[in-house]
Amino acid sequence: MPKLKPATQAARREHILDAAELCFARSGFHRTTMQDICREASISPGALYVYFSSKEDLIAGLVERDRAEFAQRFAAVADGSDFLGALSDLGNHYFNEQPVHRRTLCLEIALESTRNERVGEIYRAVDREVSQSFEALFAKLADEGRIAPDLDIPTVAKIFSLIGDGLFTRRVVEPELDMEPIIAGALNLVGKLLNVVPPAPSQAPSQNAPSDVAAASSQPSKPAKAKRT
């Protein structure tokens, strides 16, 4: 059998992950079988096992895919000047734009992490990375004088994560919930938690103020002294 090109292999791997994502979200981790995923992906078991040897391997692939996507989106928050606006965009993606089955799957993986040791290791590793990313961001903002929270940065980051987890869980169990005003309210709460420091007013001189040259030219000139003969 000819060896597949790397691009073809990557596409097939993504196709299998998409099928597993749907199956796990629909039926849960334990009720889903490898055969279910084969049917969803329209592939043979042999083709599936080329890429993933178990359901845990599939979970690892899904979690890594989500981690890479988060890292890319988080970069916009860390690099932007309006970090609260960037946080709003991030929340809108995960709470509104993301497909419903992906949100359901995240909750399913979190629950499975309490029962399955390997899934727990995978889940907690990514959870730590996300928490540390926000902790590093808040520390950077504090060093720049853009926030001045009353609590220490690790505690602020943990409370922030708890707010996000609560919103995410509520979105899953109440899919018809209008998240727009809730996200706005949560951001207001986060702003108070971080104690965002307003930017200092610009110190640039007014365009209407006379320049030093103009001011000097407006002063009356002193009469020249007469030469002595």
GULUMVEX-120581 format. One record per residue (C-alpha): residue number from 1; residue in three letters; x, y, z. Coordinates in steps of 0.02 Angstrom, whole numbers. Layout:
# GULUMVEX-120581
<lotor i="NUM" aa="ALA" xx="X" yy="Y" zz="Z"/>
...
END
This chain:
# GULUMVEX-120581
<lotor i="1" aa="MET" xx="0" yy="0" zz="0"/>
<lotor i="2" aa="PRO" xx="75" yy="169" zz="-48"/>
<lotor i="3" aa="LYS" xx="117" yy="285" zz="95"/>
<lotor i="4" aa="LEU" xx="-3" yy="430" zz="116"/>
<lotor i="5" aa="LYS" xx="60" yy="607" zz="104"/>
<lotor i="6" aa="PRO" xx="75" yy="700" zz="271"/>
<lotor i="7" aa="ALA" xx="-66" yy="819" zz="222"/>
<lotor i="8" aa="THR" xx="-180" yy="672" zz="183"/>
<lotor i="9" aa="GLN" xx="-136" yy="588" zz="348"/>
<lotor i="10" aa="ALA" xx="-171" yy="748" zz="444"/>
<lotor i="11" aa="ALA" xx="-339" yy="769" zz="357"/>
<lotor i="12" aa="ARG" xx="-391" yy="591" zz="397"/>
<lotor i="13" aa="ARG" xx="-338" yy="612" zz="577"/>
<lotor i="14" aa="GLU" xx="-442" yy="770" zz="592"/>
<lotor i="15" aa="HIS" xx="-590" yy="681" zz="511"/>
<lotor i="16" aa="ILE" xx="-580" yy="542" zz="641"/>
<lotor i="17" aa="LEU" xx="-569" yy="670" zz="783"/>
<lotor i="18" aa="ASP" xx="-722" yy="760" zz="716"/>
<lotor i="19" aa="ALA" xx="-818" yy="595" zz="718"/>
<lotor i="20" aa="ALA" xx="-759" yy="552" zz="894"/>
<lotor i="21" aa="GLU" xx="-807" yy="725" zz="953"/>
<lotor i="22" aa="LEU" xx="-986" yy="701" zz="893"/>
<lotor i="23" aa="CYS" xx="-1000" yy="526" zz="965"/>
<lotor i="24" aa="PHE" xx="-930" yy="569" zz="1137"/>
<lotor i="25" aa="ALA" xx="-1041" yy="724" zz="1150"/>
<lotor i="26" aa="ARG" xx="-1195" yy="627" zz="1096"/>
<lotor i="27" aa="SER" xx="-1174" yy="466" zz="1196"/>
<lotor i="28" aa="GLY" xx="-1040" yy="500" zz="1325"/>
<lotor i="29" aa="PHE" xx="-868" yy="423" zz="1342"/>
<lotor i="30" aa="HIS" xx="-920" yy="255" zz="1413"/>
<lotor i="31" aa="ARG" xx="-1068" yy="221" zz="1299"/>
<lotor i="32" aa="THR" xx="-971" yy="265" zz="1142"/>
<lotor i="33" aa="THR" xx="-877" yy="120" zz="1062"/>
<lotor i="34" aa="MET" xx="-738" yy="122" zz="935"/>
<lotor i="35" aa="GLN" xx="-862" yy="44" zz="814"/>
<lotor i="36" aa="ASP" xx="-979" yy="194" zz="839"/>
<lotor i="37" aa="ILE" xx="-838" yy="310" zz="790"/>
<lotor i="38" aa="CYS" xx="-797" yy="204" zz="637"/>
<lotor i="39" aa="ARG" xx="-977" yy="216" zz="580"/>
<lotor i="40" aa="GLU" xx="-982" yy="404" zz="610"/>
<lotor i="41" aa="ALA" xx="-821" yy="428" zz="512"/>
<lotor i="42" aa="SER" xx="-868" yy="299" zz="378"/>
<lotor i="43" aa="ILE" xx="-703" yy="208" zz="398"/>
<lotor i="44" aa="SER" xx="-649" yy="31" zz="441"/>
<lotor i="45" aa="PRO" xx="-583" yy="-15" zz="614"/>
<lotor i="46" aa="GLY" xx="-413" yy="-46" zz="536"/>
<lotor i="47" aa="ALA" xx="-407" yy="133" zz="470"/>
<lotor i="48" aa="LEU" xx="-456" yy="201" zz="641"/>
<lotor i="49" aa="TYR" xx="-322" yy="104" zz="735"/>
<lotor i="50" aa="VAL" xx="-187" yy="170" zz="620"/>
<lotor i="51" aa="TYR" xx="-210" yy="338" zz="705"/>
<lotor i="52" aa="PHE" xx="-286" yy="301" zz="876"/>
<lotor i="53" aa="SER" xx="-269" yy="142" zz="979"/>
<lotor i="54" aa="SER" xx="-402" yy="182" zz="1110"/>
<lotor i="55" aa="LYS" xx="-537" yy="302" zz="1164"/>
<lotor i="56" aa="GLU" xx="-410" yy="381" zz="1282"/>
<lotor i="57" aa="ASP" xx="-298" yy="417" zz="1132"/>
<lotor i="58" aa="LEU" xx="-445" yy="501" zz="1047"/>
<lotor i="59" aa="ILE" xx="-477" yy="607" zz="1202"/>
<lotor i="60" aa="ALA" xx="-294" yy="656" zz="1204"/>
<lotor i="61" aa="GLY" xx="-305" yy="707" zz="1022"/>
<lotor i="62" aa="LEU" xx="-462" yy="810" zz="1051"/>
<lotor i="63" aa="VAL" xx="-391" yy="897" zz="1204"/>
<lotor i="64" aa="GLU" xx="-229" yy="939" zz="1114"/>
<lotor i="65" aa="ARG" xx="-326" yy="1009" zz="967"/>
<lotor i="66" aa="ASP" xx="-428" yy="1120" zz="1083"/>
<lotor i="67" aa="ARG" xx="-270" yy="1172" zz="1177"/>
<lotor i="68" aa="ALA" xx="-185" yy="1228" zz="1017"/>
<lotor i="69" aa="GLU" xx="-339" yy="1327" zz="964"/>
<lotor i="70" aa="PHE" xx="-350" yy="1411" zz="1135"/>
<lotor i="71" aa="ALA" xx="-166" yy="1458" zz="1129"/>
<lotor i="72" aa="GLN" xx="-193" yy="1544" zz="963"/>
<lotor i="73" aa="ARG" xx="-346" yy="1639" zz="1023"/>
<lotor i="74" aa="PHE" xx="-264" yy="1683" zz="1189"/>
<lotor i="75" aa="ALA" xx="-121" yy="1768" zz="1096"/>
<lotor i="76" aa="ALA" xx="-244" yy="1901" zz="1039"/>
<lotor i="77" aa="VAL" xx="-290" yy="1935" zz="1221"/>
<lotor i="78" aa="ALA" xx="-110" yy="1942" zz="1281"/>
<lotor i="79" aa="ASP" xx="-49" yy="2053" zz="1138"/>
<lotor i="80" aa="GLY" xx="-195" yy="2173" zz="1125"/>
<lotor i="81" aa="SER" xx="-206" yy="2345" zz="1205"/>
<lotor i="82" aa="ASP" xx="-391" yy="2322" zz="1252"/>
<lotor i="83" aa="PHE" xx="-379" yy="2162" zz="1353"/>
<lotor i="84" aa="LEU" xx="-558" yy="2171" zz="1420"/>
<lotor i="85" aa="GLY" xx="-622" yy="2189" zz="1242"/>
<lotor i="86" aa="ALA" xx="-514" yy="2041" zz="1190"/>
<lotor i="87" aa="LEU" xx="-582" yy="1941" zz="1338"/>
<lotor i="88" aa="SER" xx="-757" yy="1982" zz="1277"/>
<lotor i="89" aa="ASP" xx="-715" yy="1915" zz="1104"/>
<lotor i="90" aa="LEU" xx="-641" yy="1758" zz="1181"/>
<lotor i="91" aa="GLY" xx="-795" yy="1730" zz="1289"/>
<lotor i="92" aa="ASN" xx="-911" yy="1759" zz="1141"/>
<lotor i="93" aa="HIS" xx="-820" yy="1625" zz="1042"/>
<lotor i="94" aa="TYR" xx="-828" yy="1492" zz="1177"/>
<lotor i="95" aa="PHE" xx="-1001" yy="1534" zz="1243"/>
<lotor i="96" aa="ASN" xx="-1092" yy="1578" zz="1082"/>
<lotor i="97" aa="GLU" xx="-998" yy="1537" zz="922"/>
<lotor i="98" aa="GLN" xx="-930" yy="1367" zz="968"/>
<lotor i="99" aa="PRO" xx="-1041" yy="1220" zz="914"/>
<lotor i="100" aa="VAL" xx="-1153" yy="1153" zz="1051"/>
<lotor i="101" aa="HIS" xx="-1077" yy="978" zz="1043"/>
<lotor i="102" aa="ARG" xx="-904" yy="1047" zz="1079"/>
<lotor i="103" aa="ARG" xx="-963" yy="1129" zz="1239"/>
<lotor i="104" aa="THR" xx="-1050" yy="968" zz="1289"/>
<lotor i="105" aa="LEU" xx="-892" yy="869" zz="1254"/>
<lotor i="106" aa="CYS" xx="-786" yy="982" zz="1363"/>
<lotor i="107" aa="LEU" xx="-901" yy="949" zz="1510"/>
<lotor i="108" aa="GLU" xx="-901" yy="762" zz="1471"/>
<lotor i="109" aa="ILE" xx="-710" yy="758" zz="1473"/>
<lotor i="110" aa="ALA" xx="-706" yy="854" zz="1637"/>
<lotor i="111" aa="LEU" xx="-823" yy="727" zz="1716"/>
<lotor i="112" aa="GLU" xx="-725" yy="580" zz="1645"/>
<lotor i="113" aa="SER" xx="-564" yy="656" zz="1717"/>
<lotor i="114" aa="THR" xx="-632" yy="616" zz="1891"/>
<lotor i="115" aa="ARG" xx="-649" yy="430" zz="1849"/>
<lotor i="116" aa="ASN" xx="-514" yy="390" zz="1721"/>
<lotor i="117" aa="GLU" xx="-334" yy="415" zz="1776"/>
<lotor i="118" aa="ARG" xx="-262" yy="444" zz="1603"/>
<lotor i="119" aa="VAL" xx="-402" yy="563" zz="1551"/>
<lotor i="120" aa="GLY" xx="-378" yy="652" zz="1718"/>
<lotor i="121" aa="GLU" xx="-193" yy="679" zz="1682"/>
<lotor i="122" aa="ILE" xx="-231" yy="746" zz="1507"/>
<lotor i="123" aa="TYR" xx="-370" yy="861" zz="1568"/>
<lotor i="124" aa="ARG" xx="-275" yy="931" zz="1718"/>
<lotor i="125" aa="ALA" xx="-119" yy="965" zz="1615"/>
<lotor i="126" aa="VAL" xx="-216" yy="1074" zz="1493"/>
<lotor i="127" aa="ASP" xx="-316" yy="1154" zz="1633"/>
<lotor i="128" aa="ARG" xx="-153" yy="1203" zz="1719"/>
<lotor i="129" aa="GLU" xx="-85" yy="1276" zz="1558"/>
<lotor i="130" aa="VAL" xx="-240" yy="1383" zz="1532"/>
<lotor i="131" aa="SER" xx="-239" yy="1444" zz="1713"/>
<lotor i="132" aa="GLN" xx="-54" yy="1484" zz="1705"/>
<lotor i="133" aa="SER" xx="-80" yy="1581" zz="1544"/>
<lotor i="134" aa="PHE" xx="-205" yy="1696" zz="1627"/>
<lotor i="135" aa="GLU" xx="-100" yy="1710" zz="1785"/>
<lotor i="136" aa="ALA" xx="51" yy="1764" zz="1681"/>
<lotor i="137" aa="LEU" xx="-58" yy="1889" zz="1586"/>
<lotor i="138" aa="PHE" xx="-125" yy="1967" zz="1746"/>
<lotor i="139" aa="ALA" xx="50" yy="1976" zz="1820"/>
<lotor i="140" aa="LYS" xx="110" yy="2066" zz="1663"/>
<lotor i="141" aa="LEU" xx="-36" yy="2189" zz="1670"/>
<lotor i="142" aa="ALA" xx="-1" yy="2223" zz="1854"/>
<lotor i="143" aa="ASP" xx="183" yy="2254" zz="1818"/>
<lotor i="144" aa="GLU" xx="132" yy="2377" zz="1682"/>
<lotor i="145" aa="GLY" xx="18" yy="2468" zz="1803"/>
<lotor i="146" aa="ARG" xx="-138" yy="2427" zz="1702"/>
<lotor i="147" aa="ILE" xx="-224" yy="2331" zz="1843"/>
<lotor i="148" aa="ALA" xx="-210" yy="2345" zz="2033"/>
<lotor i="149" aa="PRO" xx="-306" yy="2201" zz="2111"/>
<lotor i="150" aa="ASP" xx="-330" yy="2194" zz="2299"/>
<lotor i="151" aa="LEU" xx="-293" yy="2007" zz="2300"/>
<lotor i="152" aa="ASP" xx="-132" yy="1921" zz="2249"/>
<lotor i="153" aa="ILE" xx="-118" yy="1872" zz="2066"/>
<lotor i="154" aa="PRO" xx="-131" yy="1681" zz="2089"/>
<lotor i="155" aa="THR" xx="-293" yy="1704" zz="2187"/>
<lotor i="156" aa="VAL" xx="-362" yy="1824" zz="2057"/>
<lotor i="157" aa="ALA" xx="-321" yy="1700" zz="1918"/>
<lotor i="158" aa="LYS" xx="-407" yy="1558" zz="2012"/>
<lotor i="159" aa="ILE" xx="-565" yy="1661" zz="2043"/>
<lotor i="160" aa="PHE" xx="-564" yy="1711" zz="1859"/>
<lotor i="161" aa="SER" xx="-555" yy="1527" zz="1809"/>
<lotor i="162" aa="LEU" xx="-699" yy="1484" zz="1926"/>
<lotor i="163" aa="ILE" xx="-807" yy="1620" zz="1847"/>
<lotor i="164" aa="GLY" xx="-767" yy="1552" zz="1674"/>
<lotor i="165" aa="ASP" xx="-802" yy="1372" zz="1726"/>
<lotor i="166" aa="GLY" xx="-969" yy="1422" zz="1800"/>
<lotor i="167" aa="LEU" xx="-1022" yy="1515" zz="1644"/>
<lotor i="168" aa="PHE" xx="-969" yy="1370" zz="1534"/>
<lotor i="169" aa="THR" xx="-1064" yy="1241" zz="1636"/>
<lotor i="170" aa="ARG" xx="-1221" yy="1348" zz="1641"/>
<lotor i="171" aa="ARG" xx="-1210" yy="1369" zz="1451"/>
<lotor i="172" aa="VAL" xx="-1205" yy="1179" zz="1429"/>
<lotor i="173" aa="VAL" xx="-1350" yy="1138" zz="1545"/>
<lotor i="174" aa="GLU" xx="-1455" yy="1285" zz="1485"/>
<lotor i="175" aa="PRO" xx="-1418" yy="1295" zz="1297"/>
<lotor i="176" aa="GLU" xx="-1554" yy="1423" zz="1260"/>
<lotor i="177" aa="LEU" xx="-1482" yy="1548" zz="1383"/>
<lotor i="178" aa="ASP" xx="-1450" yy="1722" zz="1313"/>
<lotor i="179" aa="MET" xx="-1266" yy="1742" zz="1352"/>
<lotor i="180" aa="GLU" xx="-1240" yy="1920" zz="1287"/>
<lotor i="181" aa="PRO" xx="-1296" yy="2014" zz="1444"/>
<lotor i="182" aa="ILE" xx="-1218" yy="1881" zz="1555"/>
<lotor i="183" aa="ILE" xx="-1048" yy="1898" zz="1470"/>
<lotor i="184" aa="ALA" xx="-1061" yy="2087" zz="1487"/>
<lotor i="185" aa="GLY" xx="-1102" yy="2070" zz="1672"/>
<lotor i="186" aa="ALA" xx="-963" yy="1945" zz="1700"/>
<lotor i="187" aa="LEU" xx="-837" yy="2060" zz="1617"/>
<lotor i="188" aa="ASN" xx="-894" yy="2202" zz="1729"/>
<lotor i="189" aa="LEU" xx="-864" yy="2088" zz="1878"/>
<lotor i="190" aa="VAL" xx="-693" yy="2037" zz="1811"/>
<lotor i="191" aa="GLY" xx="-648" yy="2220" zz="1785"/>
<lotor i="192" aa="LYS" xx="-685" yy="2253" zz="1969"/>
<lotor i="193" aa="LEU" xx="-590" yy="2098" zz="2022"/>
<lotor i="194" aa="LEU" xx="-437" yy="2156" zz="1924"/>
<lotor i="195" aa="ASN" xx="-463" yy="2339" zz="1975"/>
<lotor i="196" aa="VAL" xx="-424" yy="2403" zz="1801"/>
<lotor i="197" aa="VAL" xx="-325" yy="2565" zz="1805"/>
<lotor i="198" aa="PRO" xx="-392" yy="2696" zz="1683"/>
<lotor i="199" aa="PRO" xx="-263" yy="2757" zz="1557"/>
<lotor i="200" aa="ALA" xx="-181" yy="2921" zz="1602"/>
<lotor i="201" aa="PRO" xx="-242" yy="3073" zz="1504"/>
<lotor i="202" aa="SER" xx="-131" yy="3126" zz="1361"/>
<lotor i="203" aa="GLN" xx="0" yy="3256" zz="1408"/>
<lotor i="204" aa="ALA" xx="19" yy="3317" zz="1229"/>
<lotor i="205" aa="PRO" xx="2" yy="3507" zz="1211"/>
<lotor i="206" aa="SER" xx="-156" yy="3575" zz="1136"/>
<lotor i="207" aa="GLN" xx="-150" yy="3618" zz="953"/>
<lotor i="208" aa="ASN" xx="-218" yy="3791" zz="996"/>
<lotor i="209" aa="ALA" xx="-78" yy="3828" zz="1120"/>
<lotor i="210" aa="PRO" xx="57" yy="3942" zz="1051"/>
<lotor i="211" aa="SER" xx="225" yy="3864" zz="1020"/>
<lotor i="212" aa="ASP" xx="382" yy="3927" zz="1103"/>
<lotor i="213" aa="VAL" xx="435" yy="4011" zz="941"/>
<lotor i="214" aa="ALA" xx="266" yy="4095" zz="918"/>
<lotor i="215" aa="ALA" xx="264" yy="4150" zz="1099"/>
<lotor i="216" aa="ALA" xx="436" yy="4226" zz="1083"/>
<lotor i="217" aa="SER" xx="389" yy="4318" zz="924"/>
<lotor i="218" aa="SER" xx="236" yy="4392" zz="1006"/>
<lotor i="219" aa="GLN" xx="339" yy="4480" zz="1141"/>
<lotor i="220" aa="PRO" xx="374" yy="4666" zz="1110"/>
<lotor i="221" aa="SER" xx="552" yy="4695" zz="1053"/>
<lotor i="222" aa="LYS" xx="668" yy="4801" zz="1158"/>
<lotor i="223" aa="PRO" xx="731" yy="4963" zz="1079"/>
<lotor i="224" aa="ALA" xx="909" yy="4953" zz="1016"/>
<lotor i="225" aa="LYS" xx="1039" yy="5056" zz="1108"/>
<lotor i="226" aa="ALA" xx="1113" yy="5203" zz="1012"/>
<lotor i="227" aa="LYS" xx="1295" yy="5192" zz="967"/>
<lotor i="228" aa="ARG" xx="1410" yy="5313" zz="1053"/>
<lotor i="229" aa="THR" xx="1514" yy="5421" zz="937"/>
END
